[in-house]
Amino acid sequence: MSNLSGRVQTVLGLVDPEKLGRTMTHEHLTMTFECCYFPPPQGDEAVAANPFQMQHMHWLRQNPYSCHENLLLQQETDAVRDELRVYKQAGGGAIVENTTTGLERDLPTLKQLAQDTGVHIIAGAGYYVDCTHSETTKSMTVEQLTDVIVSEVLNGADGTDIRCGVIGEIGTGWPITDSEKRVLRATAHAQTRLGCPVIIHPGRNPAAPAEVVRILQEAGGDIGKTVMSHLDRTIFDEGELLEFAKLGSYLEYDLFGTEMLNYPYNTDIDMPSDSQRVKTLAFLVKEGYEDKILVAHDIHTKNRLTKFGGHGYSHILKNIVPKMLTRGISQRQVDKILIDNPKHWLTFK
Ligand SMILES: CC(=O)NCCS(=O)(=O)O
């Protein structure tokens, strides 16, 4: 194990895990999502070209990926800084910033945001989904990929000395490509060397999370220290969810605030409402998984910021927690989900 043992690694250095406080385990503060642009519905091209007007806000919520400008979160650092201050005032302590290679990770900006706001920011190592893998990435062996990921944690990433504190979000699609499989194996090998937390972006199919776990496990990964993200758009059947939960990963509901009718990346999927998400959390708590639940908003487009009428980074603290308390989740269980579970996951072994 590394000398990071028992500590959490933020962009400002190592911290005592007790210092984190309430933690959103899946957010983005600066990134581009251009890789996932989706053309607008026919006839809506004019709105898509000029979206940030009050009368277009509903359209933007329904079609966030169909407007190039909306995908450039990295243009909104001032608004994000303001929001982080609000988040801190609302009782937030830490944020895991999941931007990996392929999404224009910007570690100096994360460091500056942490310094300016006092929010602990934990950055992500590794690679996003296949369509963002460069030719170089695609040609690398598992050993070479492992060395890059380990170095991003031990020495710093992207030519800086700013170190990542988690591996991920590691991007996978469905079916999982060969290049994504190599990255998953490298993730498991790096985790074995470092004893560090891992977080996965699964493909949009109910079978995808378990297949990722299988690949990680086969490569020696520590599933108990791994988060499966985006379960709110991936597994809908309660029986299937319990089957997956038995595999032992953290179960992350990280699209709080996102309510849309037509999910463009898989139109078979009905994106749940926040009320449905809370209901699923209450179900998992009842089934004994309160130690495994994590929550976040996964802000990755501009329209999700309060500046543009969105829910912002404080939505869970301000709106979802009170709802959880009225739906059979106790204050102690809420504290586990927001404080204890993130702390345990983020602490290096
Ligand atoms: C940045 C990112 O990967 N967000 C997830 C979007 S998705 O629609 O839930 O896959």
The ligand as a Tripos MOL2 file, in Angstrom:
@<TRIPOS>MOLECULE
LIG
   10     9     1     0     0
SMALL
NO_CHARGES

@<TRIPOS>ATOM
      1 C1        -20.3400   13.4670  -17.6740 C.3       1 LIG1
      2 C2        -21.1600   12.2400  -17.7660 C.2       1 LIG1
      3 O1        -20.6860   11.2060  -18.1400 O.2       1 LIG1
      4 N1        -22.4120   12.3290  -17.4310 N.am      1 LIG1
      5 C3        -23.3160   11.2290  -17.5470 C.3       1 LIG1
      6 C4        -24.3620   11.5390  -18.4820 C.3       1 LIG1
      7 S1        -25.4250   10.2080  -18.6820 S.O2      1 LIG1
      8 O2        -26.4810   10.6910  -19.5350 O.2       1 LIG1
      9 O3        -25.9640    9.7920  -17.3870 O.2       1 LIG1
     10 O4        -24.7030    9.0910  -19.2580 O.3       1 LIG1
@<TRIPOS>BOND
     1     1     2 1
     2     2     3 2
     3     2     4 1
     4     4     5 1
     5     5     6 1
     6     6     7 1
     7     7     8 2
     8     7     9 2
     9     7    10 1
@<TRIPOS>SUBSTRUCTURE
     1 LIG1         1 GROUP 0 **** ****
